[in-house]
Amino acid sequence: MDSSSAYGELGDIDRSELQMAYGACVADIELFTRQQWWAGAYALVIYALLLAGVHQLIDPVAEGSMRPWVLVLITWAVCLYGLLAIKRMQISIVVGRRRLDRVRAHFGRAFQEIWSLARPREDIHRMLYGVMILGAVLITWMALDKAYNIVLPVAVPTLP
Protein backbone atom coordinates (compact mmCIF):
# COMPACT_ATOMS: atom_id res chain seq x y z
CA MET A 1 0.00 0.00 0.00
CA ASP A 2 1.13 3.52 -0.71
CA SER A 3 1.75 5.64 2.36
CA SER A 4 -0.67 8.29 1.15
CA SER A 5 -4.21 8.00 -0.10
CA ALA A 6 -7.22 10.18 -0.66
CA TYR A 7 -7.64 10.37 3.13
CA GLY A 8 -4.11 11.47 3.94
CA GLU A 9 -1.36 9.63 5.77
CA LEU A 10 -2.08 6.23 7.29
CA GLY A 11 -0.44 5.01 10.44
CA ASP A 12 0.83 1.49 11.04
CA ILE A 13 -2.28 0.61 13.04
CA ASP A 14 -4.53 1.92 10.28
CA ARG A 15 -2.66 -0.12 7.69
CA SER A 16 -2.91 -3.32 9.70
CA GLU A 17 -6.61 -2.72 10.38
CA LEU A 18 -7.25 -2.12 6.67
CA GLN A 19 -5.42 -5.35 5.83
CA MET A 20 -7.51 -7.24 8.40
CA ALA A 21 -10.74 -5.67 7.11
CA TYR A 22 -9.81 -6.48 3.52
CA GLY A 23 -9.02 -10.11 4.37
CA ALA A 24 -12.21 -10.50 6.39
CA CYS A 25 -14.37 -9.04 3.58
CA VAL A 26 -12.80 -11.30 0.96
CA ALA A 27 -13.27 -14.34 3.21
CA ASP A 28 -16.92 -13.41 3.83
CA ILE A 29 -17.63 -13.01 0.12
CA GLU A 30 -15.96 -16.34 -0.60
CA LEU A 31 -17.98 -18.04 2.16
CA PHE A 32 -21.32 -16.64 1.00
CA THR A 33 -20.59 -17.51 -2.63
CA ARG A 34 -19.74 -21.07 -1.63
CA GLN A 35 -22.92 -21.25 0.45
CA GLN A 36 -24.97 -20.13 -2.56
CA TRP A 37 -23.56 -23.02 -4.57
CA TRP A 38 -24.22 -25.43 -1.70
CA ALA A 39 -27.83 -24.22 -1.41
CA GLY A 40 -28.32 -24.91 -5.11
CA ALA A 41 -26.67 -28.32 -4.83
CA TYR A 42 -28.78 -29.31 -1.81
CA ALA A 43 -31.94 -28.26 -3.64
CA LEU A 44 -30.98 -30.40 -6.63
CA VAL A 45 -30.40 -33.40 -4.34
CA ILE A 46 -33.81 -32.87 -2.75
CA TYR A 47 -35.34 -32.52 -6.22
CA ALA A 48 -33.79 -35.85 -7.20
CA LEU A 49 -35.30 -37.47 -4.11
CA LEU A 50 -38.68 -35.92 -4.90
CA LEU A 51 -38.43 -37.20 -8.46
CA ALA A 52 -37.79 -40.68 -7.11
CA GLY A 53 -40.81 -40.17 -4.89
CA VAL A 54 -42.88 -39.24 -7.93
CA HIS A 55 -42.01 -42.52 -9.60
CA GLN A 56 -42.38 -44.62 -6.44
CA LEU A 57 -45.33 -43.05 -4.65
CA ILE A 58 -47.69 -41.85 -7.34
CA ASP A 59 -50.05 -44.43 -8.73
CA PRO A 60 -51.93 -43.24 -11.81
CA VAL A 61 -54.73 -45.73 -11.11
CA ALA A 62 -55.52 -44.41 -7.60
CA GLU A 63 -58.21 -41.75 -7.84
CA GLY A 64 -58.25 -38.81 -5.45
CA SER A 65 -54.79 -39.44 -4.04
CA MET A 66 -53.16 -36.48 -2.32
CA ARG A 67 -49.63 -37.80 -2.92
CA PRO A 68 -48.93 -35.81 -6.08
CA TRP A 69 -50.08 -32.60 -4.42
CA VAL A 70 -48.00 -33.27 -1.31
CA LEU A 71 -44.92 -33.81 -3.49
CA VAL A 72 -45.71 -30.63 -5.45
CA LEU A 73 -46.13 -28.69 -2.20
CA ILE A 74 -42.82 -30.00 -0.85
CA THR A 75 -41.12 -29.17 -4.16
CA TRP A 76 -42.28 -25.56 -4.11
CA ALA A 77 -41.44 -25.19 -0.41
CA VAL A 78 -37.89 -26.34 -1.18
CA CYS A 79 -37.76 -23.98 -4.16
CA LEU A 80 -38.94 -20.95 -2.20
CA TYR A 81 -36.66 -21.70 0.74
CA GLY A 82 -33.71 -22.13 -1.63
CA LEU A 83 -34.49 -18.89 -3.45
CA LEU A 84 -34.70 -17.01 -0.15
CA ALA A 85 -31.43 -18.53 1.07
CA ILE A 86 -29.64 -17.60 -2.14
CA LYS A 87 -31.09 -14.07 -1.99
CA ARG A 88 -29.96 -13.59 1.62
CA MET A 89 -26.47 -14.72 0.73
CA GLN A 90 -26.44 -12.42 -2.30
CA ILE A 91 -27.33 -9.49 -0.04
CA SER A 92 -24.41 -10.43 2.21
CA ILE A 93 -22.11 -10.60 -0.83
CA VAL A 94 -23.21 -7.13 -1.94
CA VAL A 95 -22.59 -5.77 1.57
CA GLY A 96 -19.14 -7.38 1.56
CA ARG A 97 -18.34 -5.79 -1.80
CA ARG A 98 -19.40 -2.38 -0.50
CA ARG A 99 -17.12 -2.83 2.50
CA LEU A 100 -14.26 -3.78 0.17
CA ASP A 101 -14.88 -0.63 -1.86
CA ARG A 102 -14.56 1.44 1.29
CA VAL A 103 -11.34 -0.32 2.27
CA ARG A 104 -9.94 0.09 -1.24
CA ALA A 105 -10.65 3.82 -1.09
CA HIS A 106 -7.82 4.06 1.44
CA PHE A 107 -5.34 2.27 -0.82
CA GLY A 108 -2.76 4.11 -2.86
CA ARG A 109 -2.93 5.48 -6.38
CA ALA A 110 -1.15 2.51 -7.99
CA PHE A 111 -3.70 0.08 -6.56
CA GLN A 112 -6.60 2.34 -7.57
CA GLU A 113 -5.35 2.46 -11.17
CA ILE A 114 -5.08 -1.32 -11.37
CA TRP A 115 -8.42 -1.89 -9.66
CA SER A 116 -10.25 0.55 -11.91
CA LEU A 117 -9.91 -1.79 -14.91
CA ALA A 118 -13.30 -3.07 -16.06
CA ARG A 119 -14.30 -6.58 -15.03
CA PRO A 120 -17.42 -8.61 -15.85
CA ARG A 121 -20.36 -8.69 -13.48
CA GLU A 122 -20.86 -11.79 -11.40
CA ASP A 123 -24.48 -12.93 -11.69
CA ILE A 124 -24.15 -16.55 -10.60
CA HIS A 125 -27.09 -16.15 -8.22
CA ARG A 126 -29.41 -15.53 -11.20
CA MET A 127 -28.38 -18.81 -12.77
CA LEU A 128 -29.06 -20.55 -9.45
CA TYR A 129 -32.51 -18.92 -9.33
CA GLY A 130 -33.23 -20.31 -12.78
CA VAL A 131 -32.07 -23.80 -11.85
CA MET A 132 -34.22 -23.77 -8.71
CA ILE A 133 -37.35 -22.65 -10.54
CA LEU A 134 -36.82 -24.91 -13.56
CA GLY A 135 -36.31 -27.92 -11.29
CA ALA A 136 -39.50 -27.16 -9.36
CA VAL A 137 -41.49 -26.71 -12.57
CA LEU A 138 -40.22 -29.99 -14.01
CA ILE A 139 -40.97 -31.99 -10.86
CA THR A 140 -44.43 -30.42 -10.64
CA TRP A 141 -45.13 -31.33 -14.25
CA MET A 142 -43.82 -34.89 -13.82
CA ALA A 143 -45.90 -35.45 -10.68
CA LEU A 144 -49.09 -34.14 -12.27
CA ASP A 145 -48.39 -35.94 -15.53
CA LYS A 146 -48.00 -39.26 -13.76
CA ALA A 147 -51.06 -38.73 -11.55
CA TYR A 148 -53.42 -37.14 -14.06
CA ASN A 149 -51.77 -37.73 -17.44
CA ILE A 150 -51.20 -34.01 -18.02
CA VAL A 151 -48.86 -33.45 -20.93
CA LEU A 152 -47.04 -30.29 -21.85
CA PRO A 153 -48.39 -28.58 -24.95
CA VAL A 154 -45.42 -29.07 -27.24
CA ALA A 155 -45.69 -28.53 -30.95
CA VAL A 156 -44.58 -31.72 -32.69
CA PRO A 157 -43.73 -31.37 -36.35
CA THR A 158 -45.66 -33.75 -38.56
CA LEU A 159 -44.09 -35.53 -41.45
CA PRO A 160 -45.77 -35.00 -44.85
HUHUPE-V89380 format. One line per field, one symbol per residue. phi: phi as a letter, one per 40 degrees, with the letter a starting at -180 (. if undefined). burial: 1 if it has 16 or more other ideal C-beta (glycine too) atoms within 10 Angstrom, else 0. A space follows every 50 residues. Layout:
# HUHUPE-V89380
phi = ???
burial = ???
This chain:
# HUHUPE-V89380
phi = .ccbacbgcbcccccccccccccccccccccccccccccccccccccccc cccdccbcbccccgccdcccccccdccccccccccccccccccccccccc ccccccccccccccccccbccbbcccccdccccccccccdcccccccbfc bccbcbcccc
burial = 00001000010000000100010010011001101100110010011001 10110011000000001100110110011001101100110110010011 00110110000000000000000010011011001100110111111000 0000000000
